[in-house]
């Protein structure tokens, strides 16, 4: 009889300990434990190298003695994983997380082996109707409005800076020379030198400012004018030598250039490398139709999600999974709010409020996950490895990290499961939205 057949004889008992928690108690007879040890020893013997014996020919007794720790680990994993598999297959449990495992003793030849494991299962709830949902979405931009906005955007994108005689306004470029009363150290870097003095340079009157207060000081400046103002650099300024310092500047304005959109469609078509204005219109027509279609689809998906969750009464969530998800949401809130050292105390003072929000967000996220998982199961919607790999590649490109580094990060923080869940939820929402009557 094969080991796999023997291990099917493991005794599994499942007890309900809470609304979404089950305790699995597994027990192997001494005969099954011995069979597992023998199989593990045979596998180790294939690679064992013992004095006086050819590779793979050493007696099992000697192999057991020489590699006892390795074999014990192998047997422990074999017996535990077999029990997990049998639990999932036979008990038909939708396990969503594993809790603590209790094994008072390690497997030992000639003795029974028993252990218990707490698992959390998906909650039970009544599924809502999700096919052919009637969805009402607010009207957005008209075709004409979006087309005109896209045309204006491209005209501004390819705008040219031209000299003007009017006073400087926000968004203008100023050709200047400037000096200051900051005393440069002997080892001053080139960037520090440029920050406090230049015979010729350009100031862009927009955010983020090249120098704090520049926008206010030079808005309204005129060509040929000279302007003096004091600058107070923040304590966290990017140029450390200037951080927290007060510096007096003198700026002379030589030219004022203003961004002037391209007025001619013929010139715009030429800028875009298009053969004619007709080609430009065709491009904008397709772009407008695609973007309006995507915008409507996103509205339908958001509404579908809202309808589905609203149609399901609140249900109890697995406590362990809720706790882990709450912690992740809390960490995300912290990352958003704590940007510098002085933010820490403010965050701590409102910790309870942030924890409450994290728990609310986690509850909503898990409720949505369980509802969409049910639909995915009913419609046989799955996530392929190729889809996960594509998502990781896109993440790598967005973050500017190597793909192998992103994969390592995901392995360390359990991010693979989260990526799979996000892809699955999006596919299910897309499936429901495609069938919706909008």
N, C-alpha and C positions, 0 to 999 in steps of 0.2 A: 504494500500500500504506500502511495507517495506521501511525502511530508505534507503537501498541500491538502490532500484528502484527510490526513490525520488531524491537521490543525483546524479543520472544519468542526471538530468535536469540542472545541473550546466552549465552556459554559458561559453564556452572557445573560445577565439579569439587569433590567433597566428599571430604575425607580424614579418617580416624579418627585422632585424636591421643591419646585417652585413653578410658576406659570410658564416659564420658558426654559427651565433648567431640568436636566435629567442626570442622574448618577448611574454610570455604567459600572457594573461589577463583573470582572472577568476572572475565570478560574481555569487553569490548565492542570490536568492530572500529571502525576510523576512520569507516566509513560509518554505523554506528549512533550514534556520538558526534555526527557532523555532523547527523544527523536530529534528535537530541535538542536540539541548540543551535538548530536552525531552528524547532522547535516552541515552544521557550521564548521565542525572539525574537518569534514571531507572537503569543504570548499577551501579551508585554510591550507590543507595538505597539498593542494594543487600547486601552491606557491612556496611552501615551506622548504627551507634549506637547512638540514641538520647534518652534523658531522657523521660520515659513514654511510649516508644515504643519498641516492640521486634525487634531484628535484622532483617533488611530487610522489616519492616512493616511501617516505617515512611512515612508521606505524602511527595509527590514530592516537594511541595512548601518549606517545612522545609529543605529537603535535599539540594535543590537549594541554600537556604540561608546559610546553614551551610558549604557546600563544594563548594562555588561559584568559588573560585580560581582554585581548582582541576578540576571542570567541565569545566571552561573556557579553561584551557590548553588542556583538552581532546577534546573539540569541535574544537579548533583551529587546532590541529593536524589532526583531522578527516577530516575537510573541505579542508585543504591544501593537505593532502596525497591523498584524493579522486580526487582532481583536477590534481595532478601529474599523477595518474594512468590513468585518462581519456585522458590526453594529450598524454601519451605514446601509449595508445591503439587506440585512434581515429585519432590522427594526424599522426601516423606512423612515428614518428621522432626517429632517432637513436641518443638518447641523450648520450653524453659522459661526460658532466660535468654541474654542476649547478652553476649559478652566484648569483648575489644579488637578494633578494626578497624585494618588497616594499608593505607594508600594512599600510595605514595611520591610520586605526582604528582596534581595536580588534572586534571579533564577539560580537553582542549584540542582545538580543531577540527583535523581532519586527522590525528589521532593516536589510537592505541588507548588505552583506559582500563581499568586493572585494579586490583583491590583484593581483600583477603582479610578474613575475619571469623571469629572464633571464636564458636561457639554451644554451649550445653549442651542436651542432650536428656534427656527423661525416662528413667529406668533401666528395664531389662527385668527382670521377675520373674514367677514363676508366681502367677496369681491364685487366691485361696482361694474355696471355695464360700460364697456370701453370701446365698442365698435360703433361706427357711424354717429359719433357724438355731434350734437348741434352746437356749433361754436360761433359766437358773435365777437368780432374784433373791431376795435375802433378804426375808423378810416384814417389813413396817414396822408402823406403827401400825394397830390395828384401826379399823373404822368408829366404834365406840363411843368409843374413846380419843380419836380425832381430833375427833369431835363435841364431846365434853366439854371438850377443850382449847380449841376455838374459842369455846365458850360462856363459859368462864372468861376467855379473852382479851378478849372484847368487854365482859364485865362489868367487868374491870379498866380497859379503855380508857375507859369512861364512868363510872369511879369518881368519887366526890366527896370533897373534902377537908373533914373535920369536926374540930371542936375535941376534943382529948382531954386528960385529966389525967395520963396516964402519962408517964414519962420519955421524952425524944426518942429515936427510933430512926432508922436509915438509911431514907431515903425520905420522912421527914417534912418539913413546911414549918414554919419558925419565924418568927413575927413578932417583930422585935427592934429595938433601937436599939444603935448601936455607935460607938465612938470609938477613936482610936489616937494614938500619940506621933509620927506622921509629920508633919513640918512642910511644909505646902503652900506651893508657890511662888505669887507674886502672880498669875501668868498660868495657874494650874492650870485644866485643862479640867473640864467638868462630870463626865465619867466618872472622872477621877482623884479628884475630891472625893467622889463616891459610893463609891469603892473604900476610902476610909479613914475616912469619917464619915457617919452618917445618923441623924436623929432617929427615923425610922421606916423599916423595910425588911423584906425577907423573905430568909431564907437557906434554900436547899434542900439538905438533907443527902443528897447523892448525887454521883456522878461525872458530868461534870467539876466540880470544886470551884470555887466563886466566889472563894474565898480559899484558898491552900494550907494544908492541915492543919485546915480547918474541920470536916470530917467527924469526925475524931478528937476535936477539942476540944469539940464540942457534942453528940456522942452520949451520951445519959444525962442531958442537961440537963433541968431541971424549970422549970415555969412560975413566973415571979417571980424566978428565979435570976440571979446575975451571975457572969460567967466572964471570966477574964483568961488570955491565952495569947500566945506569941510566934510570929510568922509569918516564915518565911524565903522570900522570893520567888525563883524560879529566874532565872537570867541571861537567859533568853529570854522572860520574862513579857510578856504582851500590852501591859500598861501600862508603857511604857519608864521612866517616872520611878520605878517600884517595882522594876524588874529588879535582882536581886542584893541587895536591901535586906532588913534585919531590922526588923520593925515589931511593936510591942506593941499588942494589941487588948484592949478591954474591951467585953463584949457583955451586954446585959440582955435576957432572954427574957420576952415578954409573952403569947404564945400558942403552942401546939403543935397543928398540924393534921396529921391522918393520912389517907392515901388509903384510902377505904372502898369496896370494890367494891359494885356494885348487886346486892342479893340477890334481888329480886323480878323474875321474868321479865316480869310485866305492866309494871313500871316500865321495864325494859330495852326492851321493844317500843315503849313510848311515847317513850323517848329516841331510838330509831332512826326514829321517824315511821311505825311500822307499825300497821296497824289492829287486830291481835290477836296473841296469843301463837302461834296457829297459823301466822300469816304469818312470825313469827320462826323457828319450827321449820322451815318450808319453806325459808327463806333459808339457815339453817344446814345443812340436808340437802343442798341443791344445792352449797353452798360446800364441804362436806366431800367429797362425791362428786367434784367437779371437782379439788380439791387432791390427794386420794388418787390419782386417775387420772393427774394430771400427775406426781406423785412416782414412781408405778410406771413411767410412760413414760420418765422421766429415768434411772431405774435400768436399764431395758432398753437404752436408748441407750448408757449407759456400758458395760454388759456386752457389747453388740454390738461396740462399738469395740475393747474388750479382746480379744474372740474373733478379730476380723478381723486385728488386728495380730499376735496370737500365732500365727496360722495361716500367716503369711508369713515365710519365712526372711530374715535380714538381707541387704540388698543394698547395693552401693556407691551413694553419692549424688553428684550433681554437685558438684564441689569449690567452684566459685564461688558457687553458690546456697547451699551449706552454710555457707560463710564469711559471706555476707551475713545469713543467718538467725541464725547464732550471734551476730553482732554486735548484731542487734536484741534477741535474748534477753538478752545481756549488759547492754544498756542498760536493759532492763526490771528486771533484778535490781538494778542500780545505783539506779534510781528508787525501788525498794521499800526498800532498805537505807540509802541516804544521804538522811537527812531534815534533818540540820543539820550545821554545819561540823565538829563533833567526830567525826562518823561517817566522814569522808573517809579519815583515816589507818587506821582499823580496816578499811575496805573495801579500801584499797590493800594492806594486809598479807596479805589473803587473796585477792588478785586471781586467782592461779592456780586456786584452788578454785572461784571464781565462774566463771572461764572454762570450766573443765571441766564445770560444771553447765550453763552456757549451751550448750555443744556437745552435751551429752547431750539437753537439752530440744529443741534445734534438730533433731537427728537424728530424734527421736521424732516431732516435728511434721511434718517432711518425709516421713518414711516413711508416716505416716497420710495426708498430702495425696496422695501418689502412688497409694496403694491406693484411696482414695476417688475420685480422678480417673478411674481405670480403670473403676470401677463406674459413675460418672456417664456416661462415654463409652458403655459398653455399654447403659445404660438411657436414654440421651438426656436426662439430667437437666442442665438449664442454669440460669443465673442471669440474670434480666432486669434491664434498667436500672431498672425501677420498684422492684424489690427492693433494689437498691443505693441508690436515692434515699430509700426509706423508712428504710433503716438509717442513712443520714447524717442524716436529720431526727431520728431517735430519739437519735442521738449528740449532736446539737446541743442538744436539749431536756435531755438528761442532764447535759451539761457546762455548760449555761447560756450557750453561745456562739451567735452568729448563724450560720445555715446557710452563708452565703457564706464566712465565716471558716473554718469547719470544712473546706469544700471546698478552700479555698486551702491549708490545712495539709496535707490529704491529697495534693494535687498536688505539694507541695514534698517530702514524705517518702515518696512512692510508696505511700501507704496505700490507694489504690483497689484495687490488686491483692490486697492483704491482706484487704480487706473482701469482695471477690468470692470469694476462697478460703474464708473463714470461712462465708459464706452457703452456698456449694456443699457444703462438708463437712457442715454441719448438715442440709442437704436430703438428702444421700445417707444419712447415719446414720439420719435419720427414715424414709427409704424402707426401709432394711434392717430397722429396728426394727419397723416396721408389719407386716412379713411374718414376723417372728420368732415362734416358738412358745414362749411364756413360761408 
